[in-house]
């Protein structure tokens, strides 16, 4: 398998990581995004940019991430049937189809550092504009199905691993898009052995015959984004590849992981 390209310097706020073929090959002119601002066009002291730097989100992806000062209104434009929230400021993560149209989006709260507001704020809100789509897959059209595809739980995590996509919803565990029908895939769930839902997902993946990453005991971080603070993207990819298992070996490793 390929390595992940150049290593990033290990310091908070450094979002420069170089991947190949990580930006969409289409140019989205979807009017639904009118009124939103690309992350790359915001000033350095903007809360959304500060969030992106804190989370070391790679800068080459800032052109496909947006900011909304009224996410509730954006929700209503994307899905008129939804019950919108108030005028919350959120980072907007659009889900594009092959034609550059927005079929769904996630809004990530920006006030999570504020303990009082964080307790009453939903971290992620997902809205789907195209009701014909059963489950949303993030980044599907910028991945190469002829190479191994890395499937993670969250869109932001997928930005840290080359040829990565993210699933939204457990139904995607069984129903793989036609684009990836013949692809080799590694499924990477969060490193939470005490989380019933995560364990249930991994069990289902093993039953379905998928290749899964079972994190070793040496890894204490919860997800790939957290790992990126202390490891290069190349090392994360190497760690995933070295701890990817299938069938009986996956079952045995999974049992040990749950006991950690």
Secondary structure, DSSP 8 states (H G I E B T S, - for coil): ----SS---SSTT------SS-S-SS----GGGTT-EEGGGS-TTSHHHHHHHHTT--GGGGGGEEEES-HHHHHHHH-TTS----S--EEEEEEE-TTS-EEEEEEEES-TTSHHHHHTS-SEEEEES-TT-SSEEETGGGS-TTS-EEEESSHHHHTTSTTEEEEESGGGGT---GGGTT--EEEE--S-TT-HHHHHHHHHHHHTT-EEE---TT---SSHHHHTTTS-HHHHHHHHHHTEE-HHHHHHHHHHHHT-
